[in-house]
Structure formats: C-alpha cells, structure tokens
Amino acid sequence: MNIAFKLNGKKTSVTIPEDITLLTMLREHLNLTGTKQGCEIGECGACSVLLDGKLVNSCLVLAPQVEGREVVTIEGIRGLDGGPNDLQQNFIDHGAIQCGYCTPGMILASEALLSAHLKPSRSEIREALSGNLCRCTGYQQIVDAVEATAKSRNLQSEGQKNNG
C-alpha cells in the first residue's frame, strides 16, 4: 500500500506492507535509524516520535495510521545551522548522553513537553520523561538539560515579546 504524509517537514510517500509499524517503516523503508527499536511493547520510549505534535511510541502505531499526518523523528530535530538544536546542545553540555541509545526518545519527549509548557517544573520534566527508560544515567543530567533549555527558551520568548 502507498501512504503519503509529512515527515520532518517534507511531504513523503512510501509503498509499504499494510501490517507494519511506524517504527519498522521509519527504520527499514525510509532508512531513518535514529528512532531506536527497544522493547517493541511501548514501555521503553526508545522509539518515540512526534505524531501531529504529540509524543507516541512508534512501535505501537501501525504505519498506515500516519496517512495525511505529520511525523517528526530525531532526524527532524536540529538547529538552524543543521547542527544540534539548543536542547540537544544542552544534553551534550550537561553530560546527559552516555551510550546514546535512549537519547533520541528523550529528546522527542522533551521537545513535546517544551512545546506544551514553556516553564515546566522539575517534577513536570520528570513526569514527561517517565515513559523513556535510560539504564546509563541517573536521569539527573537529563532533567538538568531540559530545565536549562526551558529557561533559555523562556528568556528568548520574553525578549521577543519585549522587542515586538
């Protein structure tokens, strides 16, 4: 079957078997391997993507369900210069990346939170990340990185309001 949707800001069309997951389509049919395969039962968050701006586990979404919708993967998250965006840079700066396997899912979960809440509390950050497992860090550095990003984005937003 052929499905058409927006992927990382670009119109995309792909022919796939109708019984595969979004995760399989991304990794095996579109060669986007930044979205990781973990538990395949929706418990680890390694396969997290944004679907119409909402965080989902791509292992639980059938690929045909994205017809006409918008999907953002880790490959679609980047700075204006094509390098890391501010959140990704804060993950680097705060030592929030160890083996890196969970990082794409953590970034997508964090972006979903920050798009909904400009000033999340540390508790809200922890809650937003609760569906993403990391076996390498104690989560502290990840929470610190998200908090730093929220603060800098809030300052930028306030600066734009004052200048606009």
Secondary structure, DSSP 4 states (H G I P E B T S, - for coil): -EEEEEETTEEEEEE--TT-BHHHIIIIIS--TTSPP--SSSSS-TTEEEETTEEEEGGGSBGGGGTTSEEE-GGG---TTSS--HHHHHHHHTT--SS-SSHHHHHHHHHHHHHH-SS--HHHHHHHTTT---SSS-SHHHHHHHHHHHHHHHHHHHHHHHH-
